[in-house]
Amino acid sequence: MDLGLKDRVAMVAAASKGLGYGVARALARDGARVALCSRNGPAAKAAADRLSVEAGVEVMGTACDVSDPAAIGAWRDAVLARWGHVDALLVNAGGPPAMLFKEMTDQHWRDAFELTLMSAVRLIRATLPHMPKGSAILTITSSSVREPVERLGLSTVMRAGVSGLVKTLADELAGDGIRVNNLMPGRFDTDRVAALDRNTAEKTGVTFEQARAQSIARIPLGRLGTIDEFGAAAAFLLSPAASYITGVSLRLDGGMMRSI
């Protein structure tokens, strides 16, 4: 299926590895010109070089901490200097730490607010004036927005705010021909999920392998998702092939969520 992504310009945040990298790779393989960023500049450059060789398209890697407004602006300016506009934006950031409510301080809440909610606001605000009709914005939240997960309160609360932002902007921007959607991943084979499993193991007194097996047992498909599976769904929603889809929050969780 031709998604219509050839030569379109995509900005993909937090994409040197994990889900963001899976999205960047899917977009590049479909012919998009990709600007990816990471807090780790050398990692971003290495990921960009790897994808450029693999997909045969232009890929640029930039250092950018998405909790820093100035860094977002500098990344956007670098993309505009090279390509002049943005057709697709993936809003993404690392997740807040896993802990119980009683362990959270005001600083934890402030940091989660800046990292998760305000990074989404700022990325969209910085990019929107440079997005032509037919562009698309996609955020990454979590299945915990619908079914809270133990010890992920910081993430759940802030990502619920991002979900509300998506629905608000889907209405506001429809008249401009810009679509806004959200992906809610369950458990994927990423460093973030591995860190959560290690945290669970430490807190419950079991091994990492036992903690992982217990979490996989709750997934009807019986396995973790891959970043390429996630990337394929994201590339579709960011592409002209999804031109009648906006305001949607799509679960990718292997059937883990039981609610209707």
C-alpha positions in Angstrom: 0.0 0.0 0.0 1.4 3.4 -1.0 0.9 5.7 2.0 1.8 8.8 -0.1 4.7 9.7 2.2 7.4 10.1 -0.5 9.3 13.4 -0.1 7.1 14.6 2.7 8.9 16.2 5.7 8.5 14.5 9.1 9.7 15.6 12.5 10.0 12.7 14.9 10.8 13.5 18.6 12.8 11.2 20.9 13.7 8.9 18.1 17.3 7.6 18.5 15.8 4.3 19.8 12.6 2.7 21.0 9.1 3.6 19.7 10.3 6.9 18.2 13.0 5.1 16.2 10.4 2.6 15.0 8.3 5.5 13.7 11.3 7.2 12.0 12.3 4.0 10.3 8.7 3.3 9.0 8.5 6.9 7.6 11.9 6.7 6.0 11.2 3.3 4.4 8.1 4.9 2.8 10.1 7.7 1.3 9.7 10.5 3.8 12.4 13.0 4.6 12.9 12.5 8.4 14.2 14.9 11.0 14.7 13.0 14.3 15.9 14.2 17.6 17.2 12.9 20.9 18.6 14.4 24.1 21.8 12.4 23.1 23.2 14.3 20.1 25.6 11.5 18.9 22.9 8.9 19.3 20.5 11.0 17.1 23.2 11.5 14.5 24.0 7.8 14.5 20.3 6.8 14.1 19.9 9.3 11.3 22.9 8.0 9.4 21.8 4.4 9.8 18.3 5.2 8.5 19.6 7.2 5.6 21.7 4.3 4.4 19.0 1.8 5.0 16.1 3.7 3.4 18.0 5.7 0.8 16.3 9.0 1.9 17.4 12.2 3.6 17.5 11.8 7.4 18.9 14.4 9.8 19.6 13.8 13.5 19.6 16.7 16.0 20.2 17.0 19.7 17.1 18.2 21.4 15.7 17.9 25.0 12.0 18.3 24.4 11.5 19.6 27.9 13.5 22.7 26.9 11.5 25.3 24.8 14.7 26.8 23.3 15.9 23.4 22.2 12.6 22.7 20.5 12.8 26.0 18.7 16.4 25.3 17.5 15.4 21.9 16.2 12.4 23.3 14.3 14.6 26.1 12.8 17.2 23.5 11.6 14.4 21.5 9.9 13.0 24.6 8.2 16.4 25.8 7.1 16.8 22.4 5.3 13.3 21.7 4.0 11.2 24.8 4.5 8.1 23.2 6.0 6.8 20.3 8.1 4.2 17.8 6.8 4.1 15.4 9.8 5.0 15.7 13.5 5.4 12.9 16.0 5.2 14.1 19.6 7.1 11.9 21.8 9.2 12.0 25.0 10.7 9.7 27.6 8.4 8.7 30.4 8.4 10.0 34.0 9.7 7.6 36.7 7.7 4.8 38.1 6.7 5.3 41.7 3.7 5.3 44.1 1.8 8.5 44.9 3.2 8.6 48.4 6.7 8.8 47.0 6.0 11.7 44.7 7.2 15.2 45.5 6.1 18.5 44.0 9.3 18.4 42.0 8.4 15.0 40.5 5.1 16.5 39.4 6.7 19.6 38.0 9.3 17.5 36.0 6.5 15.2 34.7 4.5 18.2 33.6 7.4 19.7 31.7 8.5 16.4 30.1 5.2 14.9 29.1 2.5 17.6 28.8 4.4 20.8 28.1 6.7 19.1 25.6 3.6 18.2 23.5 2.2 21.7 23.8 5.5 23.3 22.8 6.4 20.9 20.0 3.0 21.5 18.4 3.0 25.2 19.0 6.5 25.5 17.4 5.7 23.5 14.4 2.1 24.3 13.6 2.7 27.6 11.7 4.9 25.7 9.3 2.5 22.9 8.5 0.5 23.2 5.2 -3.0 21.8 4.6 -2.9 18.1 4.6 -0.4 17.8 7.4 -0.7 15.5 10.4 0.2 15.5 14.1 0.5 12.3 16.1 1.1 12.0 19.8 2.3 9.0 21.8 0.7 8.4 25.2 0.0 5.1 26.9 -2.7 2.4 27.4 -2.5 3.6 31.1 -4.6 6.6 30.0 -7.6 4.2 29.7 -6.5 1.7 32.4 -4.1 3.1 35.0 -1.0 0.9 35.7 0.4 0.5 39.1 3.3 2.9 39.9 2.7 4.9 36.7 0.6 7.7 38.2 2.9 10.5 36.9 2.7 9.2 33.4 -1.0 8.5 33.5 -2.0 11.9 34.7 0.2 13.9 32.3 -0.6 11.7 29.3 -4.3 12.0 30.0 -3.7 15.7 29.5 -2.0 15.0 26.1 -5.1 13.0 25.1 -7.3 15.9 25.9 -5.0 18.2 23.9 -5.4 15.9 20.9 -9.2 16.0 21.0 -9.1 19.8 21.4 -6.8 20.3 18.5 -8.5 17.9 16.2 -11.6 20.1 16.4 -9.6 23.4 16.2 -7.4 22.4 13.3 -9.8 20.4 11.1 -10.8 23.6 9.2 -7.1 24.1 8.4 -6.9 20.6 6.9 -4.5 19.4 9.7 -5.3 16.1 11.4 -4.4 15.3 15.0 -4.4 11.7 16.4 -2.9 9.7 19.3 -1.4 6.3 19.8 -1.7 4.4 23.1 1.0 1.7 23.3 0.7 -1.2 25.6 3.9 -3.2 26.2 6.6 -3.1 23.5 10.1 -4.5 23.4 11.8 -1.3 24.4 14.3 -0.1 27.0 11.5 1.8 28.8 9.4 -1.4 29.2 12.5 -3.3 30.4 13.2 -0.6 33.0 9.6 -0.8 34.2 9.9 -4.6 34.5 13.1 -4.2 36.5 11.4 -1.7 38.7 8.5 -4.1 39.3 11.0 -6.9 40.1 12.8 -4.8 42.6 9.7 -3.7 44.4 8.0 -7.1 44.5 11.1 -9.3 45.2 11.0 -11.4 42.0 13.5 -11.8 39.2 13.4 -9.6 36.1 12.4 -12.7 34.0 9.5 -13.5 36.4 8.3 -9.9 36.3 8.4 -9.9 32.5 6.7 -13.3 32.2 3.9 -12.1 34.5 3.3 -9.0 32.4 3.3 -10.9 29.1 0.8 -13.4 30.6 -1.7 -10.5 30.6 -1.4 -10.0 26.9 -3.8 -12.1 24.8 -1.3 -12.2 21.9 1.2 -13.6 24.3 4.2 -11.4 23.4 5.6 -7.9 23.5 5.0 -5.7 20.5 7.9 -4.7 18.2 8.9 -1.2 17.3 8.3 -1.9 13.7 4.7 -2.8 14.4 4.3 0.4 16.2 6.0 2.3 13.5 3.7 0.9 10.8 0.6 2.2 12.6 2.2 5.6 13.2 3.3 6.0 9.6 -0.3 5.3 8.4 -1.8 7.8 10.8 0.8 10.4 9.7 0.2 9.7 6.0 -2.3 11.0 3.4 -3.7 7.5 3.4 -5.4 8.3 6.7 -6.9 11.5 5.4 -10.3 11.0 7.0 -9.0 10.1 10.5 -8.7 12.7 13.1 -9.3 13.0 16.9 -8.7 9.3 17.3 -6.8 7.5 20.2 -5.8 4.1 18.9 -4.7 1.3 21.2 -1.8 -0.9 20.2 -1.6 -3.4 23.1 -2.0 -7.0 21.8 -5.5 -7.1 23.3 -4.2 -6.4 26.8 -6.9 -3.8 27.6 -10.1 -5.6 28.5 -12.5 -2.6 28.4 -14.9 -2.2 25.5 
